[in-house]
Amino acid sequence: MTEPRARLFLPFAIIFAILAVSTASIFIRFAQIGGAPSLVIAALRLTFATIILTPVALTQHKDEIKRFTRNEILLGAFSGIFLAVHFATWISSLEYTSVASSVVFVSTGPLWVALLSPMLLKENLARTAMIGLALSVVGGAIIGLSDACIWDGGLSCPALQNILQGRAMWGNFLALVGAWSVTGYLIIGRKLRARMSLVPYIFLVYGMAAMALTVIMFVSGNSPFGFTPQIYGWILLLAAIPQLIGHSTYNWALKYLPATLVAITTLGEPIGSAILAFFILDETPTLATIFGGVFILTGIYLSSSRR
């Protein structure tokens, strides 16, 4: 696809990616209810995605894969490791801190991408894009904190000292590592996608992430065996829809959009998840979720309007 045609499809592709990635929380929820540990779900998610990609990559893109330079393989491997670390640390953070705190810290990813892009990618954001970035991050924080705050005649939120001490501090740090690692994943993707086709790139990255997560899974004492066919079915859907369709669409967009803008659009996932949870799980979004969603969508619009 030529670049002018690709840019025409970009808005629809980003919306499609957000909707696809938003299904991840639904599939993970169903797999966890069946008894699958989070690290097993993450490892099998990338393993299944790589297995599905293998026939296409090795038949239709074999020549390009053979032409990979040592530098491209090394960068692709680092990108995959960053993706694996993102999944492993973010999931593990939920064992030590609240979902709210974890979401707030991991949602800072676009900030780190914006800070590093001028230095590593020579990409600077316009003022309106910076405002959009700030609004999107605030929206993500509002959605994250909405799980921890309650309304009982007045707004009551947990004390800051409870977020920054003990086990919670370790969990928050893991979530922050998740934000840093997804930053590396997107910045390297922006570099490599400029000269690599989509399928060879994601085959390399997802394959490395699958290997790294498999090692982490076994080291943590988990096993991928012994679950019901239904659980494996949910994880297969997790690999097919949010990973192969959602994440791959983000990786496709990295060839045409700055890494920071792609990072900002990933904050739309909580909105899509809330919509799907309403229809599938009968979970009504809170007023804070809706309010935060407005911030995120406004931020995405401001960040992308100049393009």
C-alpha positions as CSV (number, residue, x, y, z in Angstrom):
1,M,0.0,0.0,0.0
2,T,1.4,3.4,-1.0
3,E,1.9,6.0,1.8
4,P,-0.9,8.4,0.5
5,R,-3.4,5.6,0.5
6,A,-2.2,4.3,3.9
7,R,-2.7,7.7,5.4
8,L,-6.3,7.7,4.2
9,F,-6.9,4.5,6.1
10,L,-5.0,5.5,9.3
11,P,-7.9,6.9,11.3
12,F,-10.1,3.8,10.6
13,A,-7.2,1.5,11.3
14,I,-6.4,3.1,14.7
15,I,-10.1,2.9,15.7
16,F,-10.1,-0.7,14.6
17,A,-6.9,-1.4,16.6
18,I,-8.3,0.2,19.7
19,L,-11.5,-2.0,19.5
20,A,-9.4,-5.1,18.9
21,V,-7.0,-4.5,21.7
22,S,-9.9,-3.7,24.0
23,T,-11.1,-7.3,23.8
24,A,-8.0,-8.4,25.7
25,S,-9.4,-7.7,29.1
26,I,-12.5,-9.7,28.3
27,F,-10.6,-12.8,27.1
28,I,-8.1,-12.5,30.0
29,R,-11.0,-12.3,32.5
30,F,-12.6,-15.5,31.1
31,A,-9.2,-17.3,31.1
32,Q,-8.5,-16.2,34.7
33,I,-11.9,-17.3,35.9
34,G,-11.0,-20.8,34.5
35,G,-7.9,-20.8,36.7
36,A,-5.1,-19.8,34.3
37,P,-2.3,-17.8,35.9
38,S,-1.6,-14.4,34.3
39,L,1.9,-15.2,33.2
40,V,0.7,-18.4,31.5
41,I,-1.9,-16.4,29.7
42,A,0.7,-13.9,28.5
43,A,3.2,-16.5,27.4
44,L,0.6,-18.5,25.5
45,R,-0.8,-15.4,24.0
46,L,2.5,-14.6,22.2
47,T,3.2,-18.2,21.5
48,F,-0.1,-18.8,19.8
49,A,0.3,-15.6,17.8
50,T,3.7,-16.6,16.6
51,I,2.5,-20.1,15.6
52,I,-0.3,-18.5,13.6
53,L,2.1,-16.2,11.9
54,T,4.8,-18.8,11.1
55,P,3.2,-20.3,7.9
56,V,2.6,-16.8,6.4
57,A,6.0,-15.5,7.3
58,L,8.0,-18.4,6.1
59,T,6.1,-18.9,2.8
60,Q,5.3,-15.3,1.7
61,H,8.1,-13.4,3.3
62,K,10.9,-15.9,3.4
63,D,13.2,-13.9,1.1
64,E,12.9,-10.7,3.2
65,I,13.5,-12.6,6.4
66,K,16.6,-14.1,4.9
67,R,17.9,-10.5,4.2
68,F,17.6,-9.4,7.8
69,T,20.8,-7.8,8.8
70,R,22.4,-8.5,12.2
71,N,21.5,-5.1,13.4
72,E,17.8,-5.6,12.4
73,I,17.7,-9.0,14.1
74,L,19.2,-7.5,17.3
75,L,16.8,-4.5,17.4
76,G,13.9,-6.8,16.7
77,A,14.9,-9.1,19.5
78,F,15.2,-6.1,21.9
79,S,11.7,-5.0,20.8
80,G,10.3,-8.4,21.6
81,I,12.1,-8.5,25.0
82,F,10.6,-5.1,25.8
83,L,7.2,-6.4,24.9
84,A,7.7,-9.5,27.1
85,V,8.9,-7.3,30.0
86,H,5.8,-5.1,29.5
87,F,3.4,-8.0,29.9
88,A,5.3,-9.7,32.7
89,T,5.8,-6.6,34.9
90,W,2.4,-5.1,34.4
91,I,0.6,-8.3,35.1
92,S,2.8,-9.0,38.1
93,S,2.2,-5.5,39.5
94,L,-1.4,-6.4,40.0
95,E,-0.3,-8.9,42.7
96,Y,1.2,-6.1,44.8
97,T,-0.8,-2.9,44.1
98,S,-4.3,-2.0,43.2
99,V,-5.6,-2.1,39.6
100,A,-6.1,1.7,39.9
101,S,-2.5,2.4,40.8
102,S,-1.2,0.0,38.2
103,V,-3.2,1.5,35.4
104,V,-2.1,5.0,36.4
105,F,1.6,4.1,36.3
106,V,1.5,2.0,33.2
107,S,-0.5,4.7,31.4
108,T,2.5,7.0,31.6
109,G,4.0,5.2,28.6
110,P,3.1,7.9,26.1
111,L,4.9,10.5,28.3
112,W,8.2,8.5,28.1
113,V,7.8,8.0,24.4
114,A,7.3,11.8,23.9
115,L,10.4,12.6,26.1
116,L,12.6,10.1,24.2
117,S,11.3,10.6,20.6
118,P,13.1,13.9,19.9
119,M,16.4,12.4,21.0
120,L,16.1,8.9,19.5
121,L,13.8,9.4,16.5
122,K,14.2,13.2,15.8
123,E,10.4,13.6,16.2
124,N,9.1,16.7,17.9
125,L,5.5,17.2,18.9
126,A,3.5,20.4,18.1
127,R,2.1,22.3,21.1
128,T,-1.5,21.0,20.4
129,A,-0.1,17.5,20.4
130,M,1.6,18.1,23.8
131,I,-1.7,19.4,25.2
132,G,-3.5,16.3,23.7
133,L,-0.8,14.1,25.4
134,A,-1.4,15.7,28.7
135,L,-5.2,15.4,28.5
136,S,-4.9,11.7,27.5
137,V,-2.6,10.9,30.4
138,V,-5.0,12.7,32.8
139,G,-7.9,10.8,31.4
140,G,-6.0,7.5,32.0
141,A,-5.3,8.5,35.5
142,I,-9.0,9.4,36.1
143,I,-10.1,6.0,34.9
144,G,-7.4,4.2,37.0
145,L,-8.3,6.1,40.2
146,S,-12.0,5.6,39.7
147,D,-11.6,2.0,40.9
148,A,-10.0,3.2,44.1
149,C,-12.2,6.2,44.9
150,I,-15.7,6.0,46.3
151,W,-18.5,8.5,46.5
152,D,-20.4,8.5,49.8
153,G,-21.7,12.0,50.2
154,G,-18.3,13.1,49.1
155,L,-15.3,11.9,47.1
156,S,-13.0,9.6,49.2
157,C,-9.7,8.4,47.7
158,P,-6.9,6.4,49.2
159,A,-4.1,8.3,50.9
160,L,-1.0,9.0,48.8
161,Q,1.2,7.3,51.5
162,N,-0.7,4.0,50.9
163,I,0.3,4.2,47.3
164,L,3.9,4.9,47.9
165,Q,4.9,2.4,50.6
166,G,5.5,-1.3,51.2
167,R,4.1,-3.9,48.7
168,A,2.2,-1.2,46.9
169,M,5.4,0.6,46.2
170,W,6.9,-2.5,44.6
171,G,3.8,-3.0,42.5
172,N,3.7,0.6,41.4
173,F,7.4,0.3,40.3
174,L,6.6,-2.9,38.3
175,A,3.8,-1.0,36.5
176,L,6.2,1.8,35.8
177,V,8.7,-0.7,34.4
178,G,5.8,-1.8,32.2
179,A,5.4,1.7,30.9
180,W,9.2,2.0,30.2
181,S,9.3,-1.3,28.4
182,V,6.4,-0.5,26.1
183,T,8.2,2.8,25.3
184,G,11.2,0.8,24.1
185,Y,8.9,-1.5,22.1
186,L,7.3,1.4,20.3
187,I,10.4,3.4,19.6
188,I,12.3,0.4,18.2
189,G,9.2,-0.4,16.2
190,R,9.1,3.1,14.7
191,K,12.8,2.7,13.7
192,L,12.5,-0.8,12.1
193,R,9.1,-0.4,10.5
194,A,10.6,2.3,8.3
195,R,12.6,-0.4,6.4
196,M,10.8,-3.7,7.2
197,S,7.5,-5.1,6.1
198,L,4.8,-5.7,8.8
199,V,4.7,-9.5,8.8
200,P,8.5,-10.1,9.0
201,Y,8.7,-7.5,11.7
202,I,6.0,-8.8,14.0
203,F,7.1,-12.4,13.4
204,L,10.5,-11.5,14.7
205,V,9.2,-9.4,17.6
206,Y,6.3,-11.7,18.7
207,G,8.6,-14.7,18.4
208,M,11.2,-13.2,20.7
209,A,8.5,-12.0,23.2
210,A,7.0,-15.6,23.2
211,M,10.4,-17.1,24.0
212,A,11.2,-14.6,26.8
213,L,7.7,-14.9,28.4
214,T,8.0,-18.7,28.2
215,V,11.3,-18.5,30.2
216,I,9.7,-16.1,32.7
217,M,6.7,-18.4,33.0
218,F,8.8,-21.5,33.9
219,V,11.1,-19.6,36.2
220,S,8.1,-18.4,38.1
221,G,7.0,-22.0,38.6
222,N,4.0,-22.0,36.2
223,S,3.2,-24.6,33.6
224,P,1.2,-24.1,30.4
225,F,-0.3,-27.6,30.6
226,G,-3.4,-29.1,32.2
227,F,-6.0,-26.5,31.5
228,T,-9.4,-27.1,29.9
229,P,-10.0,-26.7,26.1
230,Q,-12.2,-23.7,26.9
231,I,-9.3,-21.8,28.6
232,Y,-7.0,-22.5,25.6
233,G,-9.8,-21.3,23.4
234,W,-10.0,-17.9,25.2
235,I,-6.2,-17.5,25.0
236,L,-6.3,-18.4,21.3
237,L,-8.8,-15.6,20.8
238,L,-6.5,-13.4,22.8
239,A,-3.7,-14.1,20.4
240,A,-5.8,-13.7,17.3
241,I,-7.8,-10.5,18.0
242,P,-6.0,-8.2,20.4
243,Q,-2.5,-9.4,19.5
244,L,-2.5,-10.3,15.8
245,I,-5.1,-7.7,14.8
246,G,-4.8,-5.0,17.5
247,H,-1.1,-4.8,18.2
248,S,-0.2,-5.6,14.6
249,T,-2.3,-2.7,13.4
250,Y,-0.4,-0.4,15.8
251,N,2.8,-1.8,14.4
252,W,1.5,-1.1,10.9
253,A,0.7,2.5,11.9
254,L,4.3,3.0,13.2
255,K,5.5,3.2,9.6
256,Y,3.3,6.3,9.0
257,L,2.8,8.0,12.4
258,P,5.2,9.2,15.1
259,A,5.7,6.8,17.9
260,T,4.2,9.3,20.5
261,L,0.9,9.5,18.6
262,V,0.6,5.7,18.3
263,A,1.4,5.5,22.1
264,I,-1.3,8.1,22.8
265,T,-3.9,6.1,20.8
266,T,-3.2,3.0,22.9
267,L,-4.8,4.9,25.9
268,G,-8.1,4.4,24.1
269,E,-8.1,0.8,25.3
270,P,-9.9,1.4,28.6
271,I,-12.7,3.1,26.7
272,G,-13.2,0.2,24.4
273,S,-12.9,-2.2,27.2
274,A,-15.6,-0.4,29.2
275,I,-17.9,-0.4,26.2
276,L,-17.4,-4.2,25.6
277,A,-17.8,-4.9,29.3
278,F,-21.1,-3.1,29.3
279,F,-22.5,-5.3,26.5
280,I,-20.7,-8.6,27.3
281,L,-20.3,-8.6,31.1
282,D,-23.2,-6.3,32.0
283,E,-20.8,-3.9,33.8
284,T,-22.0,-0.3,33.7
285,P,-19.2,2.2,33.3
286,T,-18.9,4.7,36.2
287,L,-19.2,8.4,35.7
288,A,-15.4,8.7,36.3
289,T,-14.8,6.2,33.5
290,I,-16.9,8.3,31.1
291,F,-15.3,11.5,32.2
292,G,-11.8,10.1,31.8
293,G,-12.8,8.7,28.4
294,V,-13.8,12.2,27.3
295,F,-10.3,13.5,28.3
296,I,-8.6,10.6,26.4
297,L,-10.7,11.0,23.2
298,T,-10.1,14.8,23.2
299,G,-6.4,14.3,23.7
300,I,-6.2,11.8,20.9
301,Y,-8.1,14.2,18.6
302,L,-5.8,17.1,19.5
303,S,-2.7,15.0,19.1
304,S,-3.7,13.8,15.6
305,S,-5.6,16.7,14.2
306,R,-2.5,18.3,12.7
307,R,-1.9,15.1,10.7
